[in-house]
Amino acid sequence: MTVTLEYYFQFYSNKLFGRSIFSDPMELFLFTISFLSLLFLIGIIWTLYNGYKETRVIETLLFLLSMISFLIAGVLGSIERISYSTWGLPQLGDLLHIIVLFPMQFSFLCVNTFAIRITFPEKFNMIISFLIVLSTILITIITWAMIQGPPYAIIINFAVVHSNEVGIVVLATLAPVAVMPLAIFFYSAKKIRDEDRPKSNRSFWFGMGFLFFTLGAGLTTPTTPYFAVFSIFAAFTLYVCFRMPNWFKRHIGWIE
C-alpha cells in the first residue's frame, strides 16, 4: 500500500480547511488540459469509427482500438486521482493505478502493431513479441511496487510517485514501447518523401503527435505538471491527422 501518515495529514487538512484540488490553479490547469484532450480523443474515435465502417481496413481498426483503450485509461486515471484527493479512498486509487496499466499498454501495442505492419512486416513477430515482454515486465514491476508500498511507491500531492529504482525499470521498459511508433512514422516520412510528398508530410505529423504524447506522458510528474500541456498538442495533432480538414490537406499538399 502507498498510504503514509503524510497522505492522511494532507487529505484531512484539505477537508478541514475546505481546500480541494480545484482550488489550486495548477490543478485547474491540469483538469482543463485533461478535459480538452478528452474532447479531441472522442473526436478521433468518432472519425476512426466512421472510417472503419466505410473501409474495413485493419490499420484503421488498430488505431480505433488504440484510441478507445487510451480513453479508458484516461478515465480510470482521472478516477484514480479523485480517489486519492477527494474521496479519501487510497486503496481504490492503488488498485486503479494498476488496472490503468492494461488499457494503456494495449493502446501502445495496437499503435506499434500498425507501425510495424507497414514498415517491417517481415520482422513483425519478433518485434511485437519483444514489446509484449517489455509491457509484461512494466506491469509486473509497478504492481509489485504498489503492493510493497513505500519507499517503492508513495503518494505525493495525491499522485503515485515511484522510487528511483522502480523508475529506472519503468523507463527502460516503457521507452521502447512508447518511442517506437514515432520513430517508425519519422522513418516512413523520410523513406517515401521523394515518391509521395503528401503522405510523407502526413506521416511526419503523425510522428509529431506521438512525440508530443510521449513528452506529455513521460515528463508530467507531481513536481513538473506543466508538461501536461503536451497532451493537448498531441490530441490536436492526431485529431487533425485523422480528420484531415481542408486546411491541413492544403498544408501537406494532399490530393484526393
Buried (B, 14 or more C-beta within 10 A) or exposed (E): EBBBEEBEEBBEEBEEEEEEBEEBEEBEBBBEBBEBBBEBBBBBBBBBBEBBEEEEEEBBBBBBBBBBBBBBBBBBBBBBBBBBBBEBBBEBBBBBBBBBBBBBBBBBBBBBBBBBBEBEEEEBEEBBEBBBEBBEBBBEBBBEBBEBBBEBBBBBBBBBBBBEEBBEBBEEBBEBBBBBBBBBBBBBBEEBBEEEBBBBBBBBBBBBBBBBBBBBBBEBBEEEBEBBBBBBBBBBBBBBBBBBEEEBBEBBEBEE
